[in-house]
């Protein structure tokens, strides 16, 4: 996949979606690509206004805690189609992702405990 500099000038649709991956933060506009990976905290997210395009691109920029909290919040908004889950989407949303979140939280706690010991 090419970088934005490789996009033909006449392809305004792609350029438009690139331009829309900006967030309003601390009184200015910042493009997602200008943010450092794993630097956006939960507090930062609460202070940002962003488009859907930016929301799709921001997860790599979130800290681990912000990513987990965002995943939990999104998961809480998913509707439950009932048990048993007959589609992969339902199984992921209602079985796999909650378990992943649970395990990641456990791993994070263990990591923090090990860091404190050092």
PLY file of the C-alpha trace (Angstrom):
ply
format ascii 1.0
element vertex 118
property float x
property float y
property float z
element edge 117
property int vertex1
property int vertex2
end_header
0.00 0.00 0.00
1.35 3.39 -0.96
1.79 6.42 1.19
-0.27 9.54 0.82
2.47 11.05 -1.31
1.86 8.29 -3.87
-1.83 9.11 -4.30
-2.58 10.62 -7.70
-3.65 14.24 -7.48
-6.88 13.58 -9.38
-8.05 11.04 -6.79
-9.88 13.50 -4.57
-11.93 10.78 -2.84
-8.83 9.15 -1.31
-7.27 12.52 -0.55
-10.52 13.59 1.08
-10.54 10.61 3.44
-6.88 11.32 4.31
-7.74 14.93 5.11
-10.65 13.79 7.30
-8.34 11.76 9.57
-7.71 14.84 11.67
-8.74 15.47 15.25
-9.48 18.69 17.04
-7.34 18.68 20.15
-6.12 21.38 22.51
-7.41 24.19 20.32
-5.96 22.98 17.03
-6.18 20.29 14.39
-3.78 17.37 14.39
-3.56 14.64 11.76
-3.56 11.08 13.08
-0.35 10.32 11.17
1.43 13.07 13.14
0.64 11.43 16.48
3.13 9.14 18.14
2.06 5.49 18.47
0.73 4.58 21.93
0.70 8.20 23.07
-3.02 9.07 23.24
-4.46 8.57 26.72
-8.05 8.06 27.82
-8.09 11.68 29.03
-6.82 12.85 25.62
-9.57 10.91 23.85
-12.22 12.61 25.99
-10.88 16.00 24.92
-10.74 15.17 21.19
-13.33 15.73 18.52
-12.84 13.50 15.51
-14.42 12.21 12.35
-15.24 8.57 11.66
-12.12 8.38 9.48
-9.96 9.55 12.38
-11.72 7.18 14.78
-10.82 4.27 12.48
-7.15 5.30 12.40
-6.56 6.20 16.05
-6.30 2.79 17.81
-2.53 2.38 17.16
-2.04 5.84 18.67
-3.80 4.91 21.94
-2.02 3.81 25.08
-2.78 0.25 26.18
-5.16 1.51 28.86
-6.99 3.80 26.46
-7.31 1.00 23.91
-8.73 -1.43 26.49
-11.20 1.13 27.81
-12.28 2.04 24.29
-12.74 -1.64 23.40
-14.86 -2.15 26.51
-16.98 0.90 25.74
-17.52 -0.16 22.13
-18.30 -3.70 23.22
-20.94 -2.45 25.66
-22.73 -0.80 22.74
-22.99 -4.00 20.69
-26.40 -5.64 20.61
-26.72 -9.27 21.63
-28.46 -11.40 19.03
-28.98 -14.26 21.46
-27.28 -17.49 22.34
-25.95 -19.63 20.70
-23.94 -17.38 18.46
-24.25 -18.59 14.91
-22.07 -16.03 13.12
-18.39 -15.28 13.48
-19.24 -11.64 14.17
-21.47 -12.56 17.11
-18.96 -15.07 18.45
-16.17 -12.49 18.27
-18.20 -9.71 19.86
-19.81 -11.74 22.63
-17.29 -14.51 23.34
-13.78 -13.94 22.02
-13.29 -10.18 22.51
-14.53 -10.12 26.12
-12.12 -12.95 26.96
-9.27 -11.14 25.18
-9.98 -7.99 27.16
-10.06 -9.97 30.39
-6.72 -11.65 29.63
-5.07 -8.42 28.52
-6.09 -6.77 31.78
-4.60 -9.69 33.72
-1.38 -9.46 31.71
-1.24 -5.72 32.29
-1.62 -6.18 36.05
1.13 -8.83 36.08
3.40 -6.59 34.04
2.81 -3.63 36.37
3.52 -5.83 39.40
6.81 -7.00 37.83
7.84 -3.46 37.01
7.22 -2.37 40.60
9.40 -5.23 41.88
12.37 -4.05 39.84
0 1
1 2
2 3
3 4
4 5
5 6
6 7
7 8
8 9
9 10
10 11
11 12
12 13
13 14
14 15
15 16
16 17
17 18
18 19
19 20
20 21
21 22
22 23
23 24
24 25
25 26
26 27
27 28
28 29
29 30
30 31
31 32
32 33
33 34
34 35
35 36
36 37
37 38
38 39
39 40
40 41
41 42
42 43
43 44
44 45
45 46
46 47
47 48
48 49
49 50
50 51
51 52
52 53
53 54
54 55
55 56
56 57
57 58
58 59
59 60
60 61
61 62
62 63
63 64
64 65
65 66
66 67
67 68
68 69
69 70
70 71
71 72
72 73
73 74
74 75
75 76
76 77
77 78
78 79
79 80
80 81
81 82
82 83
83 84
84 85
85 86
86 87
87 88
88 89
89 90
90 91
91 92
92 93
93 94
94 95
95 96
96 97
97 98
98 99
99 100
100 101
101 102
102 103
103 104
104 105
105 106
106 107
107 108
108 109
109 110
110 111
111 112
112 113
113 114
114 115
115 116
116 117
